[in-house]
């Protein structure tokens, strides 16, 4: 397997992991501290957007 596919799989795994972790944290924290749950969900969303941009740029420009 070439390095491009390995990099794309790692980035996709990070996207899935961060999405699941932020959604889980949101639902676990929202009854007690809704402001903290919203903050954690927003931080996870920002990381997901950054990794999606990274995924697109790696898929387009990575040679190898």
Kinemage of the C-alpha trace (Angstrom):
@kinemage 1
@onewidth
@group {chain A} dominant
@subgroup {mainchain}
@vectorlist {calphas} color= white
{ca unk a 1} P 0.000 0.000 0.000
{ca unk a 2} L 1.352 3.401 -0.878
{ca unk a 3} L 1.914 6.274 1.533
{ca unk a 4} L -0.969 8.354 0.191
{ca unk a 5} L -3.555 5.712 1.094
{ca unk a 6} L -2.015 5.223 4.534
{ca unk a 7} L -2.112 8.978 5.215
{ca unk a 8} L -5.727 9.218 4.039
{ca unk a 9} L -6.782 6.301 6.256
{ca unk a 10} L -5.107 7.826 9.294
{ca unk a 11} L -6.768 11.194 8.701
{ca unk a 12} L -10.151 9.530 8.135
{ca unk a 13} L -9.726 7.564 11.358
{ca unk a 14} L -8.926 10.751 13.259
{ca unk a 15} L -12.021 12.445 11.834
{ca unk a 16} L -14.245 9.563 12.892
{ca unk a 17} L -12.657 9.298 16.335
{ca unk a 18} L -12.942 13.027 17.090
{ca unk a 19} L -16.541 13.149 15.860
{ca unk a 20} L -17.580 10.218 18.035
{ca unk a 21} L -15.694 11.555 21.051
{ca unk a 22} L -17.178 15.041 20.822
{ca unk a 23} L -20.736 13.746 20.337
{ca unk a 24} L -20.332 11.347 23.260
{ca unk a 25} L -18.908 14.083 25.477
{ca unk a 26} L -21.752 16.391 24.490
{ca unk a 27} L -24.442 13.916 25.502
{ca unk a 28} L -22.672 12.920 28.701
{ca unk a 29} L -22.038 16.486 29.875
{ca unk a 30} L -25.173 18.271 28.683
{ca unk a 31} L -27.410 17.423 31.696
{ca unk a 32} L -24.864 18.772 34.200
{ca unk a 33} L -22.973 21.515 32.380
{ca unk a 34} L -24.619 22.493 29.092
{ca unk a 35} L -22.138 25.319 28.389
{ca unk a 36} L -19.150 22.964 28.718
{ca unk a 37} L -20.849 20.356 26.535
{ca unk a 38} L -21.452 22.953 23.835
{ca unk a 39} L -17.847 24.171 24.077
{ca unk a 40} L -16.430 20.644 23.720
{ca unk a 41} L -18.742 19.910 20.785
{ca unk a 42} L -17.636 23.124 19.058
{ca unk a 43} L -13.956 22.312 19.612
{ca unk a 44} L -14.507 18.868 18.113
{ca unk a 45} L -16.285 20.439 15.149
{ca unk a 46} L -13.398 22.818 14.503
{ca unk a 47} L -10.928 19.927 14.603
{ca unk a 48} L -13.123 17.941 12.205
{ca unk a 49} L -13.253 20.821 9.737
{ca unk a 50} L -9.471 21.179 9.908
{ca unk a 51} L -8.950 17.476 9.300
{ca unk a 52} L -11.445 17.519 6.410
{ca unk a 53} L -9.484 20.320 4.749
{ca unk a 54} L -6.286 18.367 5.386
{ca unk a 55} L -7.890 15.240 3.882
{ca unk a 56} L -8.908 17.125 0.744
{ca unk a 57} L -5.484 18.728 0.323
{ca unk a 58} L -3.622 15.434 0.882
{ca unk a 59} L -5.879 13.663 -1.628
{ca unk a 60} L -5.294 16.381 -4.186
{ca unk a 61} L -1.591 17.209 -3.761
{ca unk a 62} L 0.182 14.249 -2.149
{ca unk a 63} L 2.664 12.550 -4.446
{ca unk a 64} L 3.600 9.010 -3.576
